[in-house]
Amino acid sequence: MALAIEKAVFKNGFVKNKVMEFVGPGIEHLSMDFRNGIDVMTTETTCLTTIWRTDSTTKEFLTLHGRGDAYKELNPGDVAYYDGLVKVNLDEVESMIAMPFHPSNVYTIKEINEGGRDLLAEIERQAVEQLDNKSLSLQLPEKHFDGKLHLDQGIIVGCSGGLYENIMQAANIVRGKSVGSGRFAFSVYPSSQPIYLELMKNGALVDLMSAGAIVRTAFCGPCFGAGDTPNNTGLSGRHATRNFPNREGSKPGNGQISSVALLDSRSVAATAINGGALTAATDIEYDDVVPAYHYDDKPYESKVYSGFNEPNKDTELVYGPSIKPWPSIEELTPNVLLKVAAYIDDPVTTTDELIPSGETSSYRSDPYALSEFALSRKVPEYVGRAKAVRDWEKSRQEGESAADLVTAYEEVKQALGLTESVEDMAKSTAVSSMVYANRPGDGSAREQAASCQRVLGGGANIAIEYATKRYRSNVINWGMLPFITSEEDSKTMAVGDYVYVPNVREQLFSDSDDYKAYVISGGEKKAEITLHLGHLSDEEKDIIAAGCLINYYANSKA
């Protein structure tokens, strides 16, 4: 179901930045695991958020988890108006697979197997177009033989795949069978310790492990390249949320590439018992009875301190060597001088490209170390360029403008005929690095995609539009200006150019959204362009003016 929705709405932007409301007679026949598994996939539709009608199934789920008193019935009003309709006929949805490199690149499993090498060659051609290194090969056509596409790996994992019912059905399918001793590998990651415990109690783990599956602890690793990375040119079939380039841990920049196809856990298991030959769960016979789930919170009760409304103020917070505080961030100055540190002309730039997953996970508590990976797979030179500009700004804040910053101010003065002194400019005009991308922010909502730019001294993004409102919100929360511009004006900028935006702070609080800016290179004015911020709430304006959300909260408590 999730893949059917992705296919219907992603490319045409039908639900972009909108609220998707799930209603209709089919919902009452969906378990909470099904609803949860579909809901976490809606991120990839680029919708803003989702709402589901609630019913007795919702209440039972909350009650099972000790939250029955939180249940509220939600239904559309007697009269409800919508911007559009996506109709899913549940009895017509076939077993589907999302091929590299997006969850919306969807085919039926039947189409893939019957399409053979010709179809796979076209899928590979389109996939490689998304890579910087066009010489790499996924070897998809070579994986089709004996009438089927053959996968190298099968994984059931995470918030979409590792749910109780998914793993139980996989156990039902592999019970008494074998995944074989060939190259195909099969791993299962329950999504929580209570689910792991229940699968242990009812024997499902025995069925999986006896069939040759590797059962791992609750971990999101494969979703961000930190576990079960496929072999070079390998194709992994996963019930997971995303299959973007590099998401599985490969490094195309080093000449190594693998890829992921998304499919439901039942079809992953059906494929596993057929030695990796792509098989829809609807094409096999199995017992689909799932025993009732019994939630047991003992793993949490025994180990996790429940501090909600019960703070232990006497316990010292210990900072290890890899835990660093956030840098102090200055408030927005009257004017800003932006230096283009990255110019990305791709149709879409994902959050995985803005800050890679996988190898970065060890540095999530060290914003400085983490920021070293920003755009590393897309624009390796970005970090060095941004850090140089950050050093300029630091010198400005310390009252001793670096020679390169003085030169930058003089270039702006020369290009625009400004009469104010360099010293006065230093008091009113902060200098920051800037990233231009056509449509940045597709994919996961990780705030590090924005925070790493800010740590490196970033002051703004300029785009034709933002792929998701979530990413734009993260840019705002880190005090960066989420500018948009026209396609024509976007072509006037290049790496190394300056974009000078005068009176930006004053205009932020005005009624006008037309920001006059100047593109400057070598002391010459290349172009006068118009930037926009789009709609901003009063709170968002205050956050940007304060420098970031952290400052905004600190100011509110002062």
DAMO-V950134 format. One line per field, one symbol per residue. ss: DSSP state (h for helix, s for strand, l for the rest). psi: psi as a letter, one per 40 degrees, with the letter a starting at -180 (. if undefined). A space follows every 10 residues. Layout:
# DAMO-V950134
ss=???
psi=???
This chain:
# DAMO-V950134
ss=lhhhhhhhhl llllllllss ssllhhhhhl lhhhhhhhhh hhhhhlllss sslllhhhhh hhhhlllhhh llllllllll lllllllllh hhlllsssll lllllssshh hhhhhhhhhh hhhhhhhhll llllllllll hhhssllsss llsssslhhh hllhhhhhhh hhhhllllll llllsssssl llhhhhhhhh hllhhhhhhh lllsssllll hhhhllllll llllsssssl llllllllll lhhhllllss ssslhhhhhh hhllllslll hhhlllllll lllllllhhh hhhlllllll llllllllll llllllllll llllssssss ssssllllss hhhhslllll hhhlllhhhh hllsllllll lhhhhhhhhh hhhhhhhlll llhhhhhhhh hhhhhhllll lhhhhhhhss ssssssslls sslllllhhh hhhhhllsss ssslllllhh hhhhhhhlll ssssllhhhh lllllllsss sllhhhhhll llllssssss sllsssssss sslllllhhh hhhhhhllhh hhhhhhhl
psi=dddddddded defdehfihh hhiidddeeh idddddddde eedeeeidai hhiiaddddd ddddeffdee hhhhiiidhh hieihhhhhd eehihihhii fieeghiidd dddddadddd ddddddddde idgeeihefd deehifeihh ieihhhiaed dfiddddddd dddeheaiei eaehihihhi eidddddddd deeddddddd eeihhiihhe ddefffifhi iheihhhiga difihedeei gddeehhiih hhiidddddd ddeffehhhi deeihihehh iihhhheddd dddhhgeheg hgeehhhhhi dehiiiiihi ihidiihhhh ehhheidihi ddddhiacee deeeegdddd eeehfdedgd eddddddddd dddddddeeg hidddddddd dddddefiei iddddddehi hiiihhidgi eiaifheddd dddddeeiei ihidihdidd dddddddeei hgiiiidddd eeiiheiihh hifdddddea eiehhhihhh hfeihdihih iieahhiddd dddddddidd dddddde.
